[in-house]
Amino acid sequence: LEWAKQQLKAQMDWHARPPKFAKDAELFACLSRRERSALPQPSEFHFAVVSARRVNDREGIRRIVNVQAQLAASGAKPRWYVDEASLKGYKSLGLDAVVGGKLTPARNMALRDAARLGKACVQVSDDIASWDFYKSEAAGRRGLEAANQAAKDAERLRVSPMAAARFLLAKVRGSTLETKPKLGGVYPLGNTGQAFVSEPESSQHFILGDFFVQDVKSPVKFDENFILKEDYDFTCQHIDKHGSVMRCNRMIVRATHESNAGGACSERDASGDRERKMIQLLKKKWPGVFHTNPQRGDTQVIMNWRFRS
Protein backbone atom coordinates (compact mmCIF):
# COMPACT_ATOMS: atom_id res chain seq x y z
CA LEU A 1 0.00 0.00 0.00
CA GLU A 2 2.79 2.46 0.80
CA TRP A 3 4.36 1.95 -2.62
CA ALA A 4 0.97 2.51 -4.25
CA LYS A 5 0.40 5.70 -2.27
CA GLN A 6 3.79 7.06 -3.30
CA GLN A 7 3.13 6.40 -6.99
CA LEU A 8 -0.34 7.89 -6.90
CA LYS A 9 0.89 11.01 -5.14
CA ALA A 10 3.57 11.44 -7.81
CA GLN A 11 1.12 10.59 -10.64
CA MET A 12 3.32 7.65 -11.63
CA ASP A 13 2.34 4.15 -12.72
CA TRP A 14 3.16 1.01 -10.72
CA HIS A 15 6.69 0.96 -12.10
CA ALA A 16 7.34 4.58 -11.06
CA ARG A 17 7.06 5.84 -14.64
CA PRO A 18 4.98 8.81 -15.83
CA PRO A 19 2.30 7.78 -18.33
CA LYS A 20 3.16 8.80 -21.89
CA PHE A 21 0.63 9.55 -24.60
CA ALA A 22 0.53 10.72 -28.18
CA LYS A 23 -0.11 14.43 -28.60
CA ASP A 24 -3.80 15.26 -28.46
CA ALA A 25 -3.48 17.16 -31.73
CA GLU A 26 -2.55 13.94 -33.56
CA LEU A 27 -5.81 12.34 -32.48
CA PHE A 28 -7.99 15.40 -33.00
CA ALA A 29 -6.62 15.80 -36.53
CA CYS A 30 -8.60 12.64 -37.34
CA LEU A 31 -11.87 14.47 -36.66
CA SER A 32 -13.86 16.12 -39.42
CA ARG A 33 -14.19 19.91 -39.45
CA ARG A 34 -17.74 19.58 -38.12
CA GLU A 35 -16.57 17.29 -35.31
CA ARG A 36 -13.64 19.54 -34.40
CA SER A 37 -16.08 22.43 -34.01
CA ALA A 38 -17.91 20.29 -31.43
CA LEU A 39 -14.76 19.29 -29.52
CA PRO A 40 -15.56 19.62 -25.80
CA GLN A 41 -13.29 21.06 -23.14
CA PRO A 42 -11.84 18.82 -20.39
CA SER A 43 -14.00 20.60 -17.83
CA GLU A 44 -17.14 19.24 -19.50
CA PHE A 45 -16.65 15.68 -18.20
CA HIS A 46 -17.36 13.77 -15.03
CA PHE A 47 -15.02 10.77 -14.93
CA ALA A 48 -16.32 7.78 -12.98
CA VAL A 49 -14.37 4.60 -12.27
CA VAL A 50 -16.68 1.76 -11.26
CA SER A 51 -14.71 -0.61 -9.06
CA ALA A 52 -15.06 -3.22 -6.32
CA ARG A 53 -12.80 -5.34 -4.13
CA ARG A 54 -9.59 -4.38 -6.01
CA VAL A 55 -7.74 -3.24 -2.87
CA ASN A 56 -7.71 -6.74 -1.42
CA ASP A 57 -4.72 -8.03 -3.39
CA ARG A 58 -1.49 -6.78 -4.95
CA GLU A 59 -2.64 -7.23 -8.55
CA GLY A 60 -5.81 -5.25 -7.94
CA ILE A 61 -3.85 -2.41 -6.33
CA ARG A 62 -1.41 -2.39 -9.24
CA ARG A 63 -4.27 -1.95 -11.70
CA ILE A 64 -5.80 0.82 -9.60
CA VAL A 65 -2.51 2.69 -9.63
CA ASN A 66 -2.09 2.34 -13.39
CA VAL A 67 -5.63 3.50 -14.19
CA GLN A 68 -5.53 6.42 -11.76
CA ALA A 69 -2.08 7.50 -13.00
CA GLN A 70 -3.28 7.66 -16.61
CA LEU A 71 -6.44 9.53 -15.70
CA ALA A 72 -4.60 12.06 -13.54
CA ALA A 73 -1.83 12.56 -16.11
CA SER A 74 -4.46 13.36 -18.74
CA GLY A 75 -6.10 16.01 -16.57
CA ALA A 76 -9.06 14.00 -15.30
CA LYS A 77 -10.17 14.06 -11.68
CA PRO A 78 -12.01 10.75 -11.39
CA ARG A 79 -14.37 9.67 -8.69
CA TRP A 80 -14.24 5.98 -7.78
CA TYR A 81 -17.59 4.27 -7.15
CA VAL A 82 -16.82 1.26 -4.97
CA ASP A 83 -18.31 -1.39 -2.71
CA GLU A 84 -18.95 -0.40 0.90
CA ALA A 85 -16.64 -3.03 2.39
CA SER A 86 -13.67 -1.72 0.41
CA LEU A 87 -14.30 2.03 0.75
CA LYS A 88 -11.72 2.53 3.50
CA GLY A 89 -9.06 0.77 1.41
CA TYR A 90 -9.69 2.95 -1.65
CA LYS A 91 -9.66 6.11 0.45
CA SER A 92 -6.41 5.03 2.11
CA LEU A 93 -4.79 5.26 -1.33
CA GLY A 94 -5.83 8.90 -1.54
CA LEU A 95 -8.58 8.30 -4.10
CA ASP A 96 -11.81 10.28 -4.29
CA ALA A 97 -14.01 7.29 -3.50
CA VAL A 98 -17.68 6.90 -2.59
CA VAL A 99 -19.91 3.91 -1.97
CA GLY A 100 -21.64 3.03 -5.21
CA GLY A 101 -22.97 -0.38 -4.27
CA LYS A 102 -23.27 -3.14 -6.83
CA LEU A 103 -22.43 -2.71 -10.50
CA THR A 104 -25.56 -1.21 -12.05
CA PRO A 105 -26.52 0.96 -9.04
CA ALA A 106 -22.95 2.33 -9.06
CA ARG A 107 -23.21 3.10 -12.78
CA ASN A 108 -26.49 4.91 -12.23
CA MET A 109 -25.09 6.88 -9.31
CA ALA A 110 -22.30 8.10 -11.58
CA LEU A 111 -24.83 9.11 -14.26
CA ARG A 112 -26.87 11.03 -11.69
CA ASP A 113 -23.79 12.80 -10.36
CA ALA A 114 -22.79 13.84 -13.88
CA ALA A 115 -26.32 15.11 -14.59
CA ARG A 116 -26.31 17.11 -11.37
CA LEU A 117 -23.02 18.71 -12.42
CA GLY A 118 -24.32 19.36 -15.94
CA LYS A 119 -21.48 17.29 -17.41
CA ALA A 120 -21.07 14.38 -19.79
CA CYS A 121 -20.44 11.12 -17.93
CA VAL A 122 -17.36 9.07 -18.75
CA GLN A 123 -17.40 5.61 -17.20
CA VAL A 124 -14.12 3.75 -16.97
CA SER A 125 -13.27 0.18 -16.03
CA ASP A 126 -10.78 -0.17 -13.19
CA ASP A 127 -8.41 -2.42 -15.15
CA ILE A 128 -7.68 -0.60 -18.41
CA ALA A 129 -4.04 -0.77 -19.42
CA SER A 130 -4.18 1.55 -22.44
CA TRP A 131 -6.33 3.50 -24.88
CA ASP A 132 -5.25 2.97 -28.50
CA PHE A 133 -6.42 4.67 -31.67
CA TYR A 134 -5.51 3.23 -35.08
CA LYS A 135 -5.03 6.04 -37.55
CA SER A 136 -5.95 4.91 -41.05
CA GLU A 137 -7.81 6.01 -44.15
CA ALA A 138 -8.99 2.44 -44.72
CA ALA A 139 -12.69 1.71 -44.76
CA GLY A 140 -14.02 -1.64 -43.61
CA ARG A 141 -12.30 -4.56 -45.34
CA ARG A 142 -13.94 -7.71 -46.63
CA GLY A 143 -12.14 -10.74 -45.33
CA LEU A 144 -9.98 -11.03 -42.23
CA GLU A 145 -6.71 -11.25 -44.16
CA ALA A 146 -7.25 -7.84 -45.78
CA ALA A 147 -8.45 -6.40 -42.49
CA ASN A 148 -5.39 -7.72 -40.66
CA GLN A 149 -3.15 -6.04 -43.22
CA ALA A 150 -5.04 -2.76 -42.88
CA ALA A 151 -4.59 -2.93 -39.11
CA LYS A 152 -0.85 -3.56 -39.50
CA ASP A 153 -0.56 -0.61 -41.87
CA ALA A 154 -2.39 1.74 -39.51
CA GLU A 155 -0.51 4.12 -37.23
CA ARG A 156 -1.14 3.25 -33.61
CA LEU A 157 -1.58 6.20 -31.26
CA ARG A 158 -1.56 5.54 -27.55
CA VAL A 159 -3.91 8.29 -26.43
CA SER A 160 -4.83 9.61 -23.02
CA PRO A 161 -8.23 8.78 -21.51
CA MET A 162 -9.15 12.47 -21.54
CA ALA A 163 -8.27 12.80 -25.21
CA ALA A 164 -10.23 9.62 -25.96
CA ALA A 165 -13.30 10.97 -24.15
CA ARG A 166 -13.09 14.33 -25.92
CA PHE A 167 -12.68 12.59 -29.27
CA LEU A 168 -15.71 10.35 -28.75
CA LEU A 169 -17.94 13.17 -27.55
CA ALA A 170 -16.87 15.35 -30.49
CA LYS A 171 -18.02 12.56 -32.79
CA VAL A 172 -21.28 12.21 -30.88
CA ARG A 173 -22.03 15.93 -31.01
CA GLY A 174 -20.76 16.34 -34.56
CA SER A 175 -22.77 13.42 -35.93
CA THR A 176 -24.49 13.97 -39.26
CA LEU A 177 -27.11 11.30 -38.55
CA GLU A 178 -30.74 12.39 -38.55
CA THR A 179 -31.17 10.61 -35.22
CA LYS A 180 -28.47 12.16 -33.05
CA PRO A 181 -26.63 9.79 -30.71
CA LYS A 182 -26.03 10.54 -27.04
CA LEU A 183 -23.67 7.62 -26.35
CA GLY A 184 -20.15 7.09 -27.65
CA GLY A 185 -17.87 4.11 -27.21
CA VAL A 186 -15.03 1.98 -28.51
CA TYR A 187 -14.62 -1.27 -30.39
CA PRO A 188 -15.53 -4.03 -27.89
CA LEU A 189 -12.75 -6.53 -28.69
CA GLY A 190 -8.97 -6.36 -28.62
CA ASN A 191 -8.52 -7.88 -32.08
CA THR A 192 -7.47 -5.04 -34.40
CA GLY A 193 -7.97 -7.15 -37.51
CA GLN A 194 -11.60 -7.73 -36.62
CA ALA A 195 -11.97 -4.01 -35.89
CA PHE A 196 -10.86 -3.24 -39.45
CA VAL A 197 -13.49 -5.57 -40.89
CA SER A 198 -15.96 -2.95 -39.67
CA GLU A 199 -16.39 0.56 -41.02
CA PRO A 200 -14.62 3.23 -38.95
CA GLU A 201 -17.86 4.04 -37.14
CA SER A 202 -21.14 2.26 -36.52
CA SER A 203 -24.43 3.58 -35.18
CA GLN A 204 -26.42 0.54 -34.08
CA HIS A 205 -23.84 -1.72 -32.50
CA PHE A 206 -22.91 -2.71 -28.95
CA ILE A 207 -21.19 -0.09 -26.76
CA LEU A 208 -18.80 -1.68 -24.28
CA GLY A 209 -19.19 -0.70 -20.63
CA ASP A 210 -15.43 -0.54 -20.04
CA PHE A 211 -15.17 2.95 -21.53
CA PHE A 212 -18.02 5.10 -22.79
CA VAL A 213 -19.27 8.68 -22.80
CA GLN A 214 -22.92 9.62 -22.28
CA ASP A 215 -23.74 13.18 -23.26
CA VAL A 216 -25.64 15.50 -20.97
CA LYS A 217 -29.43 15.54 -20.98
CA SER A 218 -29.86 11.90 -21.97
CA PRO A 219 -32.39 10.35 -19.57
CA VAL A 220 -31.15 6.79 -20.18
CA LYS A 221 -30.13 4.85 -17.07
CA PHE A 222 -28.98 1.30 -16.48
CA ASP A 223 -31.65 -1.31 -15.79
CA GLU A 224 -30.80 -2.57 -12.32
CA ASN A 225 -32.39 -5.93 -13.04
CA PHE A 226 -29.15 -6.71 -14.89
CA ILE A 227 -26.21 -7.81 -12.75
CA LEU A 228 -24.23 -8.71 -15.91
CA LYS A 229 -24.66 -7.82 -19.62
CA GLU A 230 -25.93 -4.44 -18.42
CA ASP A 231 -24.02 -2.62 -21.16
CA TYR A 232 -25.90 -4.55 -23.85
CA ASP A 233 -29.21 -3.39 -22.42
CA PHE A 234 -27.87 0.16 -21.99
CA THR A 235 -26.91 0.23 -25.67
CA CYS A 236 -30.36 -0.94 -26.71
CA GLN A 237 -32.02 1.68 -24.53
CA HIS A 238 -29.95 4.39 -26.22
CA ILE A 239 -30.80 3.21 -29.73
CA ASP A 240 -34.46 2.89 -28.76
CA LYS A 241 -34.56 6.38 -27.18
CA HIS A 242 -32.22 8.39 -29.41
CA GLY A 243 -32.19 6.36 -32.64
CA SER A 244 -28.45 5.67 -32.71
CA VAL A 245 -25.15 5.38 -30.85
CA MET A 246 -21.63 6.26 -32.00
CA ARG A 247 -19.09 3.44 -31.81
CA CYS A 248 -15.58 4.24 -32.98
CA ASN A 249 -14.21 1.00 -34.43
CA ARG A 250 -10.67 2.37 -34.61
CA MET A 251 -10.36 2.95 -30.88
CA ILE A 252 -9.63 0.02 -28.57
CA VAL A 253 -9.09 -0.22 -24.82
CA ARG A 254 -6.93 -2.97 -23.37
CA ALA A 255 -8.62 -4.43 -20.31
CA THR A 256 -8.69 -7.73 -18.43
CA HIS A 257 -12.23 -7.56 -17.10
CA GLU A 258 -13.16 -11.16 -17.90
CA SER A 259 -10.20 -12.81 -16.18
CA ASN A 260 -9.06 -10.81 -13.16
CA ALA A 261 -10.47 -10.97 -9.65
CA GLY A 262 -12.98 -8.49 -8.28
CA GLY A 263 -15.19 -6.03 -10.13
CA ALA A 264 -17.89 -7.41 -12.39
CA CYS A 265 -16.09 -10.76 -12.42
CA SER A 266 -17.30 -11.40 -8.89
CA GLU A 267 -20.87 -11.37 -10.24
CA ARG A 268 -20.07 -14.32 -12.52
CA ASP A 269 -20.32 -17.92 -11.36
CA ALA A 270 -18.21 -20.80 -12.59
CA SER A 271 -21.19 -22.55 -14.16
CA GLY A 272 -22.20 -19.49 -16.19
CA ASP A 273 -25.79 -19.70 -14.94
CA ARG A 274 -25.96 -16.00 -14.00
CA GLU A 275 -24.85 -14.94 -17.47
CA ARG A 276 -27.35 -17.30 -19.10
CA LYS A 277 -30.08 -15.79 -16.93
CA MET A 278 -29.09 -12.29 -18.04
CA ILE A 279 -29.10 -13.40 -21.68
CA GLN A 280 -32.64 -14.67 -21.30
CA LEU A 281 -33.60 -11.33 -19.80
CA LEU A 282 -32.04 -9.52 -22.77
CA LYS A 283 -33.91 -11.72 -25.23
CA LYS A 284 -37.19 -11.13 -23.43
CA LYS A 285 -36.75 -7.35 -23.21
CA TRP A 286 -35.40 -6.91 -26.77
CA PRO A 287 -37.04 -9.63 -28.94
CA GLY A 288 -35.03 -10.65 -31.98
CA VAL A 289 -31.97 -8.52 -31.13
CA PHE A 290 -29.85 -11.08 -29.27
CA HIS A 291 -28.65 -14.50 -30.32
CA THR A 292 -26.18 -16.89 -28.68
CA ASN A 293 -22.70 -16.53 -30.11
CA PRO A 294 -21.93 -19.92 -31.74
CA GLN A 295 -18.17 -19.31 -31.60
CA ARG A 296 -17.92 -18.22 -27.95
CA GLY A 297 -20.38 -20.46 -26.14
CA ASP A 298 -23.79 -19.97 -24.57
CA THR A 299 -22.67 -17.27 -22.12
CA GLN A 300 -21.89 -14.81 -24.93
CA VAL A 301 -24.28 -13.10 -27.33
CA ILE A 302 -24.39 -11.36 -30.68
CA MET A 303 -26.43 -8.16 -30.89
CA ASN A 304 -28.15 -7.15 -34.12
CA TRP A 305 -30.60 -4.28 -33.77
CA ARG A 306 -31.92 -4.74 -37.34
CA PHE A 307 -33.57 -8.00 -36.30
CA ARG A 308 -35.66 -6.44 -33.55
CA SER A 309 -39.17 -7.82 -33.71
C-alpha positions in Angstrom: 0.0 0.0 0.0 2.8 2.5 0.8 4.4 1.9 -2.6 1.0 2.5 -4.2 0.4 5.7 -2.3 3.8 7.1 -3.3 3.1 6.4 -7.0 -0.3 7.9 -6.9 0.9 11.0 -5.1 3.6 11.4 -7.8 1.1 10.6 -10.6 3.3 7.7 -11.6 2.3 4.2 -12.7 3.2 1.0 -10.7 6.7 1.0 -12.1 7.3 4.6 -11.1 7.1 5.8 -14.6 5.0 8.8 -15.8 2.3 7.8 -18.3 3.2 8.8 -21.9 0.6 9.6 -24.6 0.5 10.7 -28.2 -0.1 14.4 -28.6 -3.8 15.3 -28.5 -3.5 17.2 -31.7 -2.5 13.9 -33.6 -5.8 12.3 -32.5 -8.0 15.4 -33.0 -6.6 15.8 -36.5 -8.6 12.6 -37.3 -11.9 14.5 -36.7 -13.9 16.1 -39.4 -14.2 19.9 -39.4 -17.7 19.6 -38.1 -16.6 17.3 -35.3 -13.6 19.5 -34.4 -16.1 22.4 -34.0 -17.9 20.3 -31.4 -14.8 19.3 -29.5 -15.6 19.6 -25.8 -13.3 21.1 -23.1 -11.8 18.8 -20.4 -14.0 20.6 -17.8 -17.1 19.2 -19.5 -16.6 15.7 -18.2 -17.4 13.8 -15.0 -15.0 10.8 -14.9 -16.3 7.8 -13.0 -14.4 4.6 -12.3 -16.7 1.8 -11.3 -14.7 -0.6 -9.1 -15.1 -3.2 -6.3 -12.8 -5.3 -4.1 -9.6 -4.4 -6.0 -7.7 -3.2 -2.9 -7.7 -6.7 -1.4 -4.7 -8.0 -3.4 -1.5 -6.8 -4.9 -2.6 -7.2 -8.6 -5.8 -5.3 -7.9 -3.8 -2.4 -6.3 -1.4 -2.4 -9.2 -4.3 -2.0 -11.7 -5.8 0.8 -9.6 -2.5 2.7 -9.6 -2.1 2.3 -13.4 -5.6 3.5 -14.2 -5.5 6.4 -11.8 -2.1 7.5 -13.0 -3.3 7.7 -16.6 -6.4 9.5 -15.7 -4.6 12.1 -13.5 -1.8 12.6 -16.1 -4.5 13.4 -18.7 -6.1 16.0 -16.6 -9.1 14.0 -15.3 -10.2 14.1 -11.7 -12.0 10.8 -11.4 -14.4 9.7 -8.7 -14.2 6.0 -7.8 -17.6 4.3 -7.1 -16.8 1.3 -5.0 -18.3 -1.4 -2.7 -19.0 -0.4 0.9 -16.6 -3.0 2.4 -13.7 -1.7 0.4 -14.3 2.0 0.8 -11.7 2.5 3.5 -9.1 0.8 1.4 -9.7 3.0 -1.6 -9.7 6.1 0.5 -6.4 5.0 2.1 -4.8 5.3 -1.3 -5.8 8.9 -1.5 -8.6 8.3 -4.1 -11.8 10.3 -4.3 -14.0 7.3 -3.5 -17.7 6.9 -2.6 -19.9 3.9 -2.0 -21.6 3.0 -5.2 -23.0 -0.4 -4.3 -23.3 -3.1 -6.8 -22.4 -2.7 -10.5 -25.6 -1.2 -12.0 -26.5 1.0 -9.0 -23.0 2.3 -9.1 -23.2 3.1 -12.8 -26.5 4.9 -12.2 -25.1 6.9 -9.3 -22.3 8.1 -11.6 -24.8 9.1 -14.3 -26.9 11.0 -11.7 -23.8 12.8 -10.4 -22.8 13.8 -13.9 -26.3 15.1 -14.6 -26.3 17.1 -11.4 -23.0 18.7 -12.4 -24.3 19.4 -15.9 -21.5 17.3 -17.4 -21.1 14.4 -19.8 -20.4 11.1 -17.9 -17.4 9.1 -18.8 -17.4 5.6 -17.2 -14.1 3.7 -17.0 -13.3 0.2 -16.0 -10.8 -0.2 -13.2 -8.4 -2.4 -15.1 -7.7 -0.6 -18.4 -4.0 -0.8 -19.4 -4.2 1.5 -22.4 -6.3 3.5 -24.9 -5.3 3.0 -28.5 -6.4 4.7 -31.7 -5.5 3.2 -35.1 -5.0 6.0 -37.6 -5.9 4.9 -41.1 -7.8 6.0 -44.1 -9.0 2.4 -44.7 -12.7 1.7 -44.8 -14.0 -1.6 -43.6 -12.3 -4.6 -45.3 -13.9 -7.7 -46.6 -12.1 -10.7 -45.3 -10.0 -11.0 -42.2 -6.7 -11.2 -44.2 -7.2 -7.8 -45.8 -8.5 -6.4 -42.5 -5.4 -7.7 -40.7 -3.2 -6.0 -43.2 -5.0 -2.8 -42.9 -4.6 -2.9 -39.1 -0.8 -3.6 -39.5 -0.6 -0.6 -41.9 -2.4 1.7 -39.5 -0.5 4.1 -37.2 -1.1 3.3 -33.6 -1.6 6.2 -31.3 -1.6 5.5 -27.5 -3.9 8.3 -26.4 -4.8 9.6 -23.0 -8.2 8.8 -21.5 -9.2 12.5 -21.5 -8.3 12.8 -25.2 -10.2 9.6 -26.0 -13.3 11.0 -24.2 -13.1 14.3 -25.9 -12.7 12.6 -29.3 -15.7 10.4 -28.7 -17.9 13.2 -27.5 -16.9 15.4 -30.5 -18.0 12.6 -32.8 -21.3 12.2 -30.9 -22.0 15.9 -31.0 -20.8 16.3 -34.6 -22.8 13.4 -35.9 -24.5 14.0 -39.3 -27.1 11.3 -38.5 -30.7 12.4 -38.5 -31.2 10.6 -35.2 -28.5 12.2 -33.0 -26.6 9.8 -30.7 -26.0 10.5 -27.0 -23.7 7.6 -26.4 -20.2 7.1 -27.7 -17.9 4.1 -27.2 -15.0 2.0 -28.5 -14.6 -1.3 -30.4 -15.5 -4.0 -27.9 -12.7 -6.5 -28.7 -9.0 -6.4 -28.6 -8.5 -7.9 -32.1 -7.5 -5.0 -34.4 -8.0 -7.2 -37.5 -11.6 -7.7 -36.6 -12.0 -4.0 -35.9 -10.9 -3.2 -39.4 -13.5 -5.6 -40.9 -16.0 -2.9 -39.7 -16.4 0.6 -41.0 -14.6 3.2 -38.9 -17.9 4.0 -37.1 -21.1 2.3 -36.5 -24.4 3.6 -35.2 -26.4 0.5 -34.1 -23.8 -1.7 -32.5 -22.9 -2.7 -29.0 -21.2 -0.1 -26.8 -18.8 -1.7 -24.3 -19.2 -0.7 -20.6 -15.4 -0.5 -20.0 -15.2 3.0 -21.5 -18.0 5.1 -22.8 -19.3 8.7 -22.8 -22.9 9.6 -22.3 -23.7 13.2 -23.3 -25.6 15.5 -21.0 -29.4 15.5 -21.0 -29.9 11.9 -22.0 -32.4 10.4 -19.6 -31.2 6.8 -20.2 -30.1 4.9 -17.1 -29.0 1.3 -16.5 -31.7 -1.3 -15.8 -30.8 -2.6 -12.3 -32.4 -5.9 -13.0 -29.1 -6.7 -14.9 -26.2 -7.8 -12.8 -24.2 -8.7 -15.9 -24.7 -7.8 -19.6 -25.9 -4.4 -18.4 -24.0 -2.6 -21.2 -25.9 -4.5 -23.9 -29.2 -3.4 -22.4 -27.9 0.2 -22.0 -26.9 0.2 -25.7 -30.4 -0.9 -26.7 -32.0 1.7 -24.5 -30.0 4.4 -26.2 -30.8 3.2 -29.7 -34.5 2.9 -28.8 -34.6 6.4 -27.2 -32.2 8.4 -29.4 -32.2 6.4 -32.6 -28.4 5.7 -32.7 -25.2 5.4 -30.8 -21.6 6.3 -32.0 -19.1 3.4 -31.8 -15.6 4.2 -33.0 -14.2 1.0 -34.4 -10.7 2.4 -34.6 -10.4 3.0 -30.9 -9.6 0.0 -28.6 -9.1 -0.2 -24.8 -6.9 -3.0 -23.4 -8.6 -4.4 -20.3 -8.7 -7.7 -18.4 -12.2 -7.6 -17.1 -13.2 -11.2 -17.9 -10.2 -12.8 -16.2 -9.1 -10.8 -13.2 -10.5 -11.0 -9.6 -13.0 -8.5 -8.3 -15.2 -6.0 -10.1 -17.9 -7.4 -12.4 -16.1 -10.8 -12.4 -17.3 -11.4 -8.9 -20.9 -11.4 -10.2 -20.1 -14.3 -12.5 -20.3 -17.9 -11.4 -18.2 -20.8 -12.6 -21.2 -22.6 -14.2 -22.2 -19.5 -16.2 -25.8 -19.7 -14.9 -26.0 -16.0 -14.0 -24.9 -14.9 -17.5 -27.3 -17.3 -19.1 -30.1 -15.8 -16.9 -29.1 -12.3 -18.0 -29.1 -13.4 -21.7 -32.6 -14.7 -21.3 -33.6 -11.3 -19.8 -32.0 -9.5 -22.8 -33.9 -11.7 -25.2 -37.2 -11.1 -23.4 -36.7 -7.4 -23.2 -35.4 -6.9 -26.8 -37.0 -9.6 -28.9 -35.0 -10.6 -32.0 -32.0 -8.5 -31.1 -29.8 -11.1 -29.3 -28.6 -14.5 -30.3 -26.2 -16.9 -28.7 -22.7 -16.5 -30.1 -21.9 -19.9 -31.7 -18.2 -19.3 -31.6 -17.9 -18.2 -28.0 -20.4 -20.5 -26.1 -23.8 -20.0 -24.6 -22.7 -17.3 -22.1 -21.9 -14.8 -24.9 -24.3 -13.1 -27.3 -24.4 -11.4 -30.7 -26.4 -8.2 -30.9 -28.2 -7.2 -34.1 -30.6 -4.3 -33.8 -31.9 -4.7 -37.3 -33.6 -8.0 -36.3 -35.7 -6.4 -33.6 -39.2 -7.8 -33.7 
